[in-house]
Structure formats: C-alpha cells, structure tokens
Amino acid sequence: MAKLLIVEDNDFERNAMQHYIDWDILGIREVETAFNGLDGLEKASAFMPDIVISDVMMPGMNGIEMAKNIMRMSPQTKFVFSSGHEDVRLLQEAMEVRAYHYLIKPLKQEELIRVIKKTTSILVDEKLSSIAHDKVVEQFRANLRYLQSRFLEDVLVSGRTADDTKSLLVQARDLQLNMIGMYKLVLAELEFGDDADVFRCSDALQLVLHQLESVCNPKHAIVAKSSGNAIIVLLHSLVSGEQEETRIIDAVDREIRTLSEHGGFKFMIGVSGRFANMEELPVAYRQSRAAAGRKINLGYGQLVYYSEEAESREGWYELQPQDSKSVIARIIDAAMEGEYAEEELDRLVACARTDSSPSMARLQSSFILLFSGLNMQLAGAGESLDKMAEEEQSIYEHLLQAKTIPDMKQYTNKIFASISSYMERKKRNKDDYIINEILTILNQEYRHPITLASLSDRVYLSPNYLRILFKDKMKISIQEYLTNLRLSKAKELLKQTRHKIHEIGEMVGYENSTYFNIVFKNYMKMTPGEYRNKFK
C-alpha cells in the first residue's frame, strides 16, 4: 500500500482531501499533509511519499519547484498537480517533472479518486515488475502483523456464527494465529491529542506493540493493532486457574503505563469477561470497549474490568452541590481579580450530579455558561476572550468535544489560569518582562528545536496570546525573529570558520541540511556556499 503527501496552502481544501476521502480503500495506508512548498519538502524528506498531490501556486516555494527538489531525493515519487489556472506554461512545467495528472480547481471528488486509482495502479505495476517471485513470501511476512490485525478486527467487530468457527480456525492458522479458548479480551485505547504529529503517533504505537509482544506469552496471548489508536490483546488457551491471565493483564498495564509517562500519550484499558467460544469474541470486544469507555467519568490512565456491579457503585465528588449560578459568579469574579480557586471548579462539577452520577451534558452546559459570563465580563473591561483562547479551536467547540470530565476540568483550569495570569499582569504591566524572557530564551537556545507551544509553557501563557503579544511588541513574529537570528549566526560562521555547510546548519538549529539550504537561499537570494565564497 502506498503513502500519500497532500501539499495545499488552503486549510479547508487540505483538510477536506485528508479527511473526506477513504484513502485506505484506494490503496493508501498513510496520509501526511503540508501547508506550502517548503513544508512539503521538509515532510517529504522524512515521510518519503509514493504519491504527492500538490497545488501549483503557493507562497515561499511553488509546487513545481518543490517537486524538482523531491525528485532529487526520491525519483520514483508520482506527482498530481492541482491549480485554479489553466495556464499552458504551468502545464509544461508540470510535464518537466513527469506529472501524472494536472487537475483544474475546484477539484471534483470523483475525478480525484479516478486519478489516484490510476496512479496507485501504476505504482503496483512498477513494484510487481521489479520484485522477483521469492519476494512475495517476504512481502507476506512484512505485512503479517497488519493482516493479523485486520483478521482479528473483522472477527471482533463484525461477529460470526457458530457455523463459521471451523473456517475461522483455518484462516487463523494460515495467518500463524494459534487461537484456542477460553478467551478474554484486553483493549488499550491510546490518546495522543488532535494536534499530535503523525510520525510520533505511529512510532509510539509500534513501540507499544513491540513491548506488549515482549511481555505477553504467545502461548496465551495475541497482540494486534485495532482501528484508530487502539491495541487489542486477545488472551486464549486459558486454563481454570487465573495465574497466567492475571500476569498478562498486569504486564500490559505496567508496560503501557510506563510508556505513557515517557511517550506523552494518555491511555485507558478495558478488560472483558471470560468466554468459551470464538463466536463470542464480539461480545468480549463490546465489553472491553464499554469498560474503556468509563474514561468519561474516571479520566484516562485507568485499567477497568467490565462489571455492571462495580459501575453502579461508582461514586463521584464528595463536595455538596450548590447553586451553579452562584458558583459561576465566584469563579468569574476571582479571575477578573487575577485569582483562581480550583476548588470552586470542583463545586461546579458537583452541580452536574444526577443520582450520584455526573451528567456530561449538564456539565458542558454549565461550563458554556461559565465561559459566556466570563466573555461578557472581559468585554466590559475592554478585553477579548477569543484572544486568549486556543488558535485552532474555539473554547465552546473544545468543551463540546471533550471526551472526559477530567479533561474538561484540565482544559478549563488551563484557560482560567491564563486569564487570571493576564489580568494580574495587566495590573503590574509585566508584558515587557515576558518579551525579555522570550528574547533571552531565543538568543540562548536557538541551536535547539523551539516551538511556540514550548515557549508558551515556559512563560505560562497560551500559545495564541504569546504570538499576539510578541508580534505587537516586536513588530515581527516569533518564527521570523528566530529564523533571522539563526541565519545571522550562520552568516558569521560561514565567514569566520571552516565548518562544513551541513555542520553550520546543525549549529544554528537546522538538522536537515537540505532545508537549511532552502531557507538560507529564500532569505539571502544565494546558497550558503555562494555566500561563503564572497568572503574568500
């Protein structure tokens, strides 16, 4: 299956192509995106796509120039260009990089699917023609885990009758799966966050799979990836005693908990009851999902056994519920004074209790009222809540999409801490101090990876507010300042030292030498080598 890179500077079109087409059916197993030609080149150098769908006209570097650079790294990559201009010159340039198709915007889904089908077909033909017969077995082994995962997922999700049991056992043996009852299912759901890097997620999933395989006895457990960011551990061949069963479940919990601490992801583990027959595995899957679904109340980081009795006994906050309006008023008043009492937020959550169980809908409604009231208070003080919110998603959308009550509390605490801090700084006029802190960090740490999120964490501001504050004070964005600083240091090293070009790039914060050359040429209108030659 192929890998696809989508390069499009229009956010709506890029997201639409990524999320509203079933790429898996078209033979695409991985999809990465980039927002312009420079970003596309950087992503391609690590991702190595088989197919690139790219807009032609983009700022910084157009699609044709990006394609030429990618072809130097990966000559076999197939390019499909899109443009709103029926320009003969652009078409000729596209042909120079052996573009397979040139589509005119607005793109039609049917036409794009037809083009991708044709392109993937060409990829398949090319690969088959270059692979000898003995490579077929190697290909099967390389994809064995994927085939095993798809088979298990089909059994668990779709469900089979008792008449299918013999056929399932044959298929399982063909895929080297030794599945014998009794059965129990462990489902681990991993949460990386909406903005997580696709490479980091993939690497983390593979690491978890590898570690679980190393601690699970294959005589009693099969580890496989499930849909989304989930992993299933199918316990089988369980004898009457529970010693091996308990050992495997404890090992799964321990390994995932350890990897979560170092990998920066959240998790929830659900465990089903025991079943004697293979056709009952879909029931085990539903039970394990139901157990993992209790993260809504408990939050992430839990191992939960399926048990209606335990679920009915689940308690909630010990704080007595109060009138939500008075609690909301106290939280808002404290924030406007530059203070924030987290206990009051617990009281607001307690107001959502219904028969000792929390109501997610009532809680979302209360939190929306909280932020609506805060927005009105800030507007009266000449401030804007939107300016302090996350850039990619509104506060209200985030609350409505919250998956757990602890997550909702954590997010609200973060926003209110930022607002309280802002109101306090407003009194003390600390903005200049923040800017000086950021400048110090940039000038001392420009050699290392620096992101807006990491900077905002160090000065206790939201990324969006820090971006606005820096631009307002310095008349330049943080990224532009950091790029100018790095290139200034690079010019000094080019003039005064004999270090190699790629070494200088690494010394000023560019690990990818190709990307360093592109950025330098884009700003200086000459390559690093040409700049150095001027001073010989």
KAKA-V916204 format. One record per residue. N is the residue number from 1. PSI is psi as a letter, one per 30 degrees, with the letter a starting at -180 (999 if undefined). Layout:
N,PSI / N,PSI
//
This chain:
1,l / 2,l / 3,k / 4,k / 5,k / 6,k / 7,j / 8,k / 9,f / 10,j / 11,e / 12,e / 13,e / 14,e / 15,e / 16,e / 17,e / 18,e / 19,f / 20,g / 21,k / 22,i / 23,e / 24,e / 25,e / 26,g / 27,g / 28,j / 29,f / 30,k / 31,k / 32,l / 33,l / 34,l / 35,f / 36,a / 37,e / 38,e / 39,e / 40,e / 41,e / 42,e / 43,e / 44,e / 45,f / 46,e / 47,e / 48,i / 49,l / 50,e / 51,k / 52,k / 53,j / 54,k / 55,l / 56,e / 57,j / 58,l / 59,l / 60,d / 61,k / 62,l / 63,e / 64,e / 65,e / 66,e / 67,e / 68,e / 69,e / 70,e / 71,f / 72,e / 73,e / 74,i / 75,f / 76,f / 77,k / 78,k / 79,k / 80,j / 81,l / 82,k / 83,l / 84,g / 85,k / 86,i / 87,k / 88,e / 89,e / 90,e / 91,e / 92,e / 93,e / 94,e / 95,e / 96,e / 97,g / 98,h / 99,k / 100,f / 101,l / 102,j / 103,k / 104,k / 105,l / 106,k / 107,k / 108,k / 109,e / 110,e / 111,e / 112,e / 113,e / 114,e / 115,e / 116,e / 117,e / 118,e / 119,e / 120,e / 121,e / 122,e / 123,e / 124,e / 125,e / 126,e / 127,e / 128,e / 129,f / 130,f / 131,k / 132,l / 133,e / 134,f / 135,f / 136,e / 137,e / 138,e / 139,e / 140,e / 141,e / 142,f / 143,g / 144,e / 145,e / 146,e / 147,e / 148,e / 149,e / 150,e / 151,e / 152,e / 153,e / 154,e / 155,e / 156,e / 157,e / 158,e / 159,k / 160,l / 161,l / 162,f / 163,f / 164,f / 165,e / 166,e / 167,e / 168,e / 169,e / 170,e / 171,e / 172,e / 173,e / 174,e / 175,g / 176,h / 177,j / 178,i / 179,j / 180,k / 181,l / 182,l / 183,l / 184,k / 185,k / 186,k / 187,k / 188,j / 189,k / 190,k / 191,j / 192,f / 193,l / 194,f / 195,g / 196,k / 197,k / 198,e / 199,e / 200,e / 201,e / 202,e / 203,e / 204,e / 205,e / 206,e / 207,e / 208,e / 209,e / 210,e / 211,e / 212,e / 213,e / 214,f / 215,f / 216,k / 217,j / 218,f / 219,f / 220,f / 221,k / 222,k / 223,k / 224,l / 225,k / 226,a / 227,l / 228,a / 229,i / 230,l / 231,k / 232,k / 233,j / 234,j / 235,k / 236,l / 237,h / 238,k / 239,l / 240,e / 241,l / 242,g / 243,e / 244,e / 245,e / 246,e / 247,e / 248,e / 249,e / 250,e / 251,e / 252,e / 253,e / 254,e / 255,e / 256,e / 257,e / 258,e / 259,e / 260,e / 261,e / 262,f / 263,f / 264,g / 265,l / 266,l / 267,l / 268,k / 269,k / 270,k / 271,k / 272,l / 273,a / 274,k / 275,k / 276,f / 277,k / 278,e / 279,f / 280,g / 281,e / 282,e / 283,e / 284,e / 285,e / 286,e / 287,e / 288,e / 289,e / 290,e / 291,e / 292,f / 293,f / 294,g / 295,f / 296,e / 297,e / 298,f / 299,l / 300,l / 301,g / 302,l / 303,j / 304,k / 305,k / 306,j / 307,j / 308,e / 309,e / 310,e / 311,e / 312,f / 313,f / 314,k / 315,a / 316,a / 317,k / 318,f / 319,k / 320,k / 321,k / 322,a / 323,k / 324,e / 325,e / 326,e / 327,e / 328,e / 329,e / 330,e / 331,e / 332,e / 333,e / 334,e / 335,e / 336,f / 337,g / 338,g / 339,l / 340,k / 341,j / 342,f / 343,e / 344,e / 345,e / 346,e / 347,e / 348,e / 349,e / 350,f / 351,f / 352,g / 353,k / 354,j / 355,h / 356,g / 357,k / 358,k / 359,j / 360,e / 361,e / 362,e / 363,e / 364,e / 365,e / 366,e / 367,e / 368,e / 369,e / 370,e / 371,e / 372,e / 373,e / 374,e / 375,e / 376,e / 377,e / 378,e / 379,e / 380,f / 381,g / 382,g / 383,l / 384,k / 385,e / 386,e / 387,f / 388,f / 389,l / 390,k / 391,e / 392,f / 393,k / 394,l / 395,e / 396,e / 397,e / 398,e / 399,e / 400,f / 401,g / 402,k / 403,f / 404,l / 405,e / 406,e / 407,e / 408,e / 409,e / 410,e / 411,e / 412,e / 413,e / 414,e / 415,e / 416,e / 417,e / 418,e / 419,e / 420,e / 421,e / 422,e / 423,e / 424,e / 425,e / 426,e / 427,e / 428,f / 429,h / 430,g / 431,e / 432,e / 433,e / 434,e / 435,e / 436,e / 437,e / 438,e / 439,e / 440,e / 441,e / 442,e / 443,f / 444,f / 445,g / 446,f / 447,f / 448,l / 449,k / 450,k / 451,l / 452,e / 453,e / 454,e / 455,e / 456,e / 457,e / 458,f / 459,g / 460,h / 461,l / 462,k / 463,e / 464,e / 465,e / 466,e / 467,e / 468,e / 469,e / 470,e / 471,e / 472,e / 473,e / 474,f / 475,g / 476,k / 477,l / 478,e / 479,e / 480,e / 481,e / 482,e / 483,e / 484,e / 485,e / 486,e / 487,e / 488,e / 489,e / 490,e / 491,e / 492,e / 493,e / 494,e / 495,e / 496,f / 497,l / 498,g / 499,k / 500,l / 501,e / 502,e / 503,e / 504,e / 505,e / 506,e / 507,f / 508,g / 509,g / 510,j / 511,f / 512,j / 513,e / 514,e / 515,e / 516,e / 517,e / 518,e / 519,e / 520,e / 521,e / 522,e / 523,e / 524,f / 525,g / 526,l / 527,l / 528,e / 529,e / 530,e / 531,e / 532,e / 533,f / 534,f / 535,g / 536,999
//
